[in-house]
Amino acid sequence: MRETAKSGISQEMVERLQAMSRGRRIILAVVVVWAVQAIPKWATAILADGETSAQIMQFFIRPLA
């Protein structure tokens, strides 16, 4: 079984994060923050009923015309 820190993160993951360059860690953090914000919005837009879904999608994707 893997050894985990008190926070529940495996030692292997901690080592991999520490081995990353600062720029890659920043990019990873930005992507994670974006995903945490975007996934619920898109899930709501996709799973909502037709009319609500269309209104939500128009909010995120503006028509060109």
C-alpha positions in Angstrom: 0.0 0.0 0.0 1.2 3.5 -0.8 2.4 5.8 2.0 0.3 8.9 2.2 0.9 12.2 4.0 -1.5 13.4 6.6 -3.4 15.2 3.8 -4.0 12.0 2.0 -1.7 12.8 -1.0 0.6 10.0 -2.1 4.3 10.5 -1.7 4.8 9.8 -5.4 2.4 12.7 -6.3 4.2 15.1 -4.0 7.6 14.1 -5.5 6.2 14.6 -9.1 4.8 18.1 -8.2 8.1 19.1 -6.6 10.0 17.9 -9.6 8.0 20.2 -11.9 9.3 23.6 -12.9 7.7 26.7 -11.5 6.1 27.6 -14.8 4.5 24.1 -15.2 3.1 24.3 -11.7 1.6 27.7 -12.5 0.1 26.4 -15.7 -1.3 23.3 -13.9 -2.8 25.5 -11.2 -4.5 27.7 -13.8 -5.9 24.7 -15.6 -7.2 23.2 -12.4 -8.9 26.5 -11.4 -10.4 26.8 -14.9 -11.7 23.2 -14.8 -13.2 23.7 -11.3 -15.1 26.7 -12.6 -16.0 25.5 -16.0 -17.1 21.9 -15.5 -20.2 22.7 -13.4 -21.2 25.4 -15.9 -20.9 23.2 -18.9 -22.6 20.2 -17.1 -25.5 22.4 -16.2 -25.7 23.7 -19.8 -25.6 20.3 -21.3 -27.9 18.5 -18.8 -30.5 21.3 -18.5 -33.8 21.1 -20.5 -33.7 22.5 -24.0 -34.7 26.1 -23.4 -32.6 26.6 -20.3 -29.7 24.9 -22.0 -29.9 27.2 -25.0 -30.0 30.3 -22.7 -26.9 29.1 -20.8 -25.0 28.2 -24.0 -25.7 31.7 -25.5 -24.3 33.2 -22.3 -20.9 31.4 -22.9 -20.9 31.3 -26.7 -21.9 34.6 -28.4 -23.4 34.3 -31.9 -21.2 36.0 -34.6 -24.2 37.8 -36.2 
